[in-house]
Each structure stands twice: as C-alpha cells, then as structure tokens.
Amino acid sequence: MKLIPFAEQYPGEFLERNEGNFNVFFDKLTQFHIGTRNDIGDGTNSRRRISNRFKYAEELKDCSINEKGIASEDVIGEFNDMISGSLRHQDPMTAFNIIPAPLLDVAAGLAILNLYTPNACWDFISGKICLYEKKIARMLGQLVNWSDAEGYVVTGGKQALIYAIKSGMGRAQLDSPAEIGDLVVICSNLAHYSIEHACHFLGISPENCIRVATKASGEMDPSALEQTLRRVAAENKRVATVIAVGGGTVNLVPDPIVEIKRVIDRSVQQLGLDYTPHLHVDTVISWAWLAFAKTSDSFWKKDQDPTVVNKIVSVVAKLEGINLADSFAADFHKTGFCPYAAGVYVVRQADCLIGLNNNSMGLGDELSFGEAEPYRETLENSRPANGIAAIWIALRRMGLDGLRKFILYQLNVCERFKQVIRKNHADHFEVLNDHTMGWEIVIKPKFHQKLSWDELQNSTVEEKQAYSEACHLFLKEFWYGPIEDETQKSPILGFIKSYSRKGKYEQAFPAFLIHPTSLHYNESIIRDLLTCFVNKKVRFEQNHNEMVVDEASEYLTRFVPPK
Ligand SMILES: Cc1ncc(COP(=O)(O)O)c(C=O)c1O
C-alpha cells in the first residue's frame, strides 16, 4: 500500500513543512474569534454568557469519544460552550481577585510558540528556551542584588512553595540524613493556605507544618519563630524551610524578612545546628514592587497621592530583606501581564537548588548548548515553554517602568474606590482595610444600616449570627442571581468567609472584596460599579426585612477558598 502522508489525509489541518500555509492558521484564528464573540454581548458583560447553573452529573451522563472527527465549525461551537461562563477580566465590573490581563504580544507569541511545541526539558530539543529561562531567573535575581541567581519557570506560587520546601529538605539533610517525619516547615498563621498541601505532596505531615503567631499588624512575630526553632531542635527535628510572607491577595503586609533571617542565623549559632534552614519569601504578588527598589531617584513620586507613595515605600523597605533569603517567587500571572501559568522560582545561587536534584550533571560555568537538562530538577519531565516565552515577552515589553506604572495605577484605582465609598455610600458599606499596602478593598455591608465593624465586634451572639447569615444570603443572590439573568451585566466581586484585620486579635466575620484588576478603570466606571452594588444591596434589604437562616447559602461559602 502506498504511504500517504497523514497531513495529506487532513489537508489544511497542520502546518506545512515549509510553513507556507500560515494564512490557514490566521484564518482559523479569525474563525475561532467569530465563533466566540457573540457571548461577550456588547462587551460590557462581566462574564461570558452562560445559560444556567448546570449539574455536572447531568452534563457528564452522555459523554463519549466520537468515532468520526467533527468539523471545525462544530468544534468552535463546543469551544465557545467550554469557555462560556468564564469571568471577563477586561470588564471593570469584574473585580473578583487578581486576574491577569495578558499583553496582546504575549498571546500572539504563545500562539506561534505552540505551533513548535518546544519541550523545555532539554535545550537540545527546545533551542534557546532554556537559556531564556536562565536569563529570566538572573534578571529577577538582580532586582534583589543577586548576581548569580538561578531558578525555574513554574506553574505558580504553589509549585514555587513545593520547590522551596524540597530545596530546603535537601539542605537540611546534606550532612545528617533525617527521617521524613523529622523534617518541618515553618510559616506564619497568615501565610498562604496551600502550604499544608505543598507539604503533603512532599510527605511532610500536617503537625510538621508549623504555623507561628503573627503580631496584630499581620506580620510574623520573630520571637514566636525563635521559640519554635528552639522547640524543633529540642525535639531533634530539622527545619527544611522557613517561609516568609511577601504579601497576600488580601492583606498585602510582608513579613519582617531581615528580622526573620537574623533569628534563623542566631538560632543556628545558639543551637549548634550543622545547617542553615532555607528561607523562602513568597512574593508571588509583591515581586513587582521590586521595580521601585531598582530606581535610585524618586521621580515616580511626583504628583502622586501621598497614601499611594507611602504604601509603595513601605512595601519596598520590607522587601529589602529578600537579599538575605535563599529564594523568592514571582507570579507573572498575577502581577506581570501573562496568562496562567507563568510563575518563577528564583534562588540566590545554584547550590540552593540542591534538594531538587537527584542526578545532577552540575556543569556550572562549563555548560554549553545541548547540555542544559532542567528535567533533572523540575517536577515536570515534558516541560511547557509557554511560561518562559510569556514572561520574557511581558518583561521586555513593559520593563521596570511599565511595572511601576502598573502598580501606581492599581493603587490609585484602590484609593478612588475608597473615596467614593466613603463619600457616597457610607450608609451602605464600610471600608475595613486601610492598613493593607495592596490595592484590594475589603468592605462590610451595613444591612439595614446597622452596626459598624467595631460595633459588631462587641455585639451580641444573635447580632453576630444575623450579620453572617445576611452576608451569606446576599452573596448567594449577588453571585448566582445574575447567571439566571439574560443580560449578565452585574458586577462580580469577591467574598472573604472569615475576615480579620488583625489575625487572632480581632474576631473574624464575612466581608466582601473588591479586587479591581481590570486595566480600564476611570472615575465614572468606579462610580457605576459601586452604584450597581449598592442598588443590589438595597433590593436585597427590601426583599429580606427579617434575615432568615438559609442553610443553602451558608453551604455555598464552603466553596470560597480562604484568602
Ligand atoms: C501569597 C500567595 N502564595 C501562593 C499562592 C498560590 O499561587 P498559585 O495559585 O499561582 O499556585 C497565592 C495565590 O493567590 C498567593 O497569593
């Protein structure tokens, strides 16, 4: 039988050998766009249209692989269905969480990159991609004055945490092997909720993932860390990694890194440890603030709101301590204009990666093209290059100047939101988080104009319960009501199940979160969003004179991840 090239059996479906049919690819892009654009309505919908809250079991029941391939038009229809209901981060009415706005150059570059499927497991296959990954780590390291930084592009903050813990596990056992049950990880009460799960993946048990107390400011208490280090040593356990907070999506308040490092070094001396625990700073959001650290003059402060300037100056001052750490993380899918997944795990120097490697070639400065093999250290074997390409394009297109302008914009948007709430809507909402240095806005609804946050702290058990129940009920209507509504133009805001401004020094209650990361805010859009939210709250109050317990709405908040 004559061999017919597969591509000839499917004409126009694959890139030709000489890539002469690129126009077919562009046509396809156009077709995909035409087949999906209706679901954004007139462009002011906060999520792509979705017809109902489907049941998964119902949708899955008739699912099977087709015998014959279906037509492009049909698959475009299904693709459109697949992305229906996704939030539209472009729309300023979507202020739900940090949602990245990819640069168009990044999206275009990725579309081309995917035609080549480079595998970043080994440079022999993927050309210079491993070199660019190393350049990214080196450039980010320079932001904290590390001249020999190394690292890997990862799926995000959680993978960076896994790498940081694994790096530290290697260092803690270099001279004295330890049982897995004798390795601990230390972080603060307010560090990211994924740390226990990261430990779980690495075999570290929940009791060996130790959370130490924070001060009322939300920062790790260095004396609590010191006591914990003593206790761990007294139990003959070893510290794999200490994780310092670089700032969360809610409460962007970095830990005191310099003091943490001082406590670690002092403990190593006093306790006679034969290793220094790895210190990782979880700066997945706040790494972008380092762009301000790199400018010696203060031109960027000119004409800026003093609140915004003070916020930036204090974050930059806190982050100076990263220079003393062993690693930090930077998510470009949070504060770097890239789509998911694009994070970087950056280490001070190559030997900080020791725990990742079970089979190193360790060529160091002798490394030549054809010899870079990241797979020996990374979780993935086949490694996507998407994150590397996206990060490079974004970093180079924006530069430090673009990052600074972005943060200034976001912080100004935050201040405008707070001003309008205080001036026009103080009867309905109270701004709770003036202490944070980020751009998130946490607000408490005043249902029927009752009880401020401070009054709630001192109110009766019944009043506290009534407030929480009203929040849950309002959330249910606010989040899910618009899905049944054809226009789907409602604002989409975040929710915090259990919010406290001061950790355990204040009782936690539900609160609403405005995380305004659309890049299209102006004064009138901010006013429109808040007016719309107030109207929804007023309508809710009119329909619920008496707050009633609704188990379904309380149940719903089980699905809101902690912040
Ligand atoms: C401080 C912090 N660390 C870690 C993570 C986890 O990052 P990712 O979701 O990219 O894995 C987040 C996510 O929001 C975060 O805010």
PDBQT file of the ligand as one rigid body, heavy atoms in Angstrom, charges set to zero:
ROOT
HETATM    1  C1  LIG A 601       0.806  34.629  48.698  1.00  0.00    +0.000 C 
HETATM    2  C2  LIG A 601       0.420  33.517  47.765  1.00  0.00    +0.000 A 
HETATM    3  N1  LIG A 601       1.180  32.399  47.712  1.00  0.00    +0.000 NA
HETATM    4  C3  LIG A 601       0.883  31.371  46.904  1.00  0.00    +0.000 A 
HETATM    5  C4  LIG A 601      -0.216  31.418  46.076  1.00  0.00    +0.000 A 
HETATM    6  C5  LIG A 601      -0.525  30.260  45.163  1.00  0.00    +0.000 C 
HETATM    7  O1  LIG A 601      -0.219  30.681  43.855  1.00  0.00    +0.000 OA
HETATM    8  P1  LIG A 601      -0.702  29.848  42.564  1.00  0.00    +0.000 P 
HETATM    9  O2  LIG A 601      -2.194  29.858  42.624  1.00  0.00    +0.000 OA
HETATM   10  O3  LIG A 601      -0.148  30.630  41.414  1.00  0.00    +0.000 OA
HETATM   11  O4  LIG A 601      -0.128  28.484  42.650  1.00  0.00    +0.000 OA
HETATM   12  C6  LIG A 601      -1.046  32.558  46.091  1.00  0.00    +0.000 A 
HETATM   13  C7  LIG A 601      -2.244  32.614  45.262  1.00  0.00    +0.000 C 
HETATM   14  O5  LIG A 601      -3.023  33.527  45.288  1.00  0.00    +0.000 OA
HETATM   15  C8  LIG A 601      -0.717  33.642  46.949  1.00  0.00    +0.000 A 
HETATM   16  O6  LIG A 601      -1.454  34.745  46.996  1.00  0.00    +0.000 OA
ENDROOT
TORSDOF 0
